[in-house]
Amino acid sequence: MNSSPRTSAAPAQPLLDDRPEDGVFRVHRSAFLDPRVFEMEQTRIFEGGWVFVGLASQLSKPHDFVTTTIGRQPILLMADEHGHMGAFFNSCRHRGMLLQPAPHGNRRVHVCRYHSWAYDSAGLNQHISEREQGRYLPGFQAEDHGLVPLPRFARYRDFLFASINPDVPELEDYLGEASHFLDLMSAQAPQGLEFLPGKVTYTFRGNWKLQIENALDMYHFSHVHVSYVELLKKRPLLPEMGGPPPTGAAEGEQGSFSFGNGHAVMWRSRSRASETLLAQRRERFAPHMSDAQLKWSGYGRNLTIFPNMQMVDNVTSMMLRVIHPLAPDLTEMRTYCLAPLGESPEEREARLRDYEDFFNPSGFATPDDNVVYEHSQDGLGAIGAGWTQGYARGMDRSDLPARNPYQDELGLNEAAWTVGPRSLGDETCFHDAYRTWARLLAG
Ligand SMILES: [Fe+2]
């Protein structure tokens, strides 16, 4: 009988059973339960690699700032007086207090609320209270008292990434061919991408990897979101939001690409977007796009940039979520409505209505997913039931062509892929994330 991994000092068994030669891919239940696994995930994945920290448009004006976390460590992003962006630990050099508690804003100077040490928007120390009377030794006087910058901070298109680990690869190398899909997101927004006001934060009582899986899982949609699908059938669709899909796209295909380093996209060639909406959007971004990008801008895409960022482009609206694990069985989600800068108020309204329809605890679909995560977490606790069977769908490649035409269309060379009818429900697009996860946990 298996002993509970929740009380063991170290994971007693291999967490991943990855034997492609035998057609086997399995993730052990303790991967979702074991506090020691969670600790390693924090140090080796979230605090040990690149993570998404924000959008460039959040720091578009001098002195703009954003606070966030990398793993368990608080971070402060700022634009200095020249607009140059910097990333720092959000911790006063004096006693370590959180320097800036607000989520975002614009401040020329950040003053610690404990003893009023102050820092400018470039992170330089501007004030140490009663420094002259404080009897500081020369060694202290000679020290740098500015905010500590993060070892790595880089921008790719509209997206900002940072790392606490100085020894990560270059960001472009980390993103690899997943960058094609970030290119596509940015190409849809010639003036840049922004978050609309109204960040939503919520938690679910489950492991963060359930969220990684779900966003790449088309298979669950017709099972979990039945009530949403039924609702859509019953109510009239606003033509600018959805309306009838373009003719000839009734069946459509779906597929996935896995890019290495845990990044993957699940796509479907059909969306709810009407011809009216597609034409409206294309008018704005077509001149900035390749033919392939223009075509793919009409395809629904769920993109995961491992480990903490997911974007859902439904075509009708775009959502970006940040995954913030708090415990093996507790995950905080931060979600945003993502939009191109420069849209008309009418377009914005339609985008927001579509976004709020589906996503977040107030939407018609996210609560279903959250209940599924919580019951999954409970059920995964049945260690005695052995390995689950949830990673096998799509592994039979006998009917697939030698080369995926969509791969050539997008100019992808390295990505693993699968493609099939709408009912495919590929589960192989989870594999790369788990292989990356196991590799990073192994150090
Ligand atoms: Fe879902």
Residues whose N, C-alpha, C, O or C-beta is under 5 A from the ligand:
A	BS01	LIG	D369
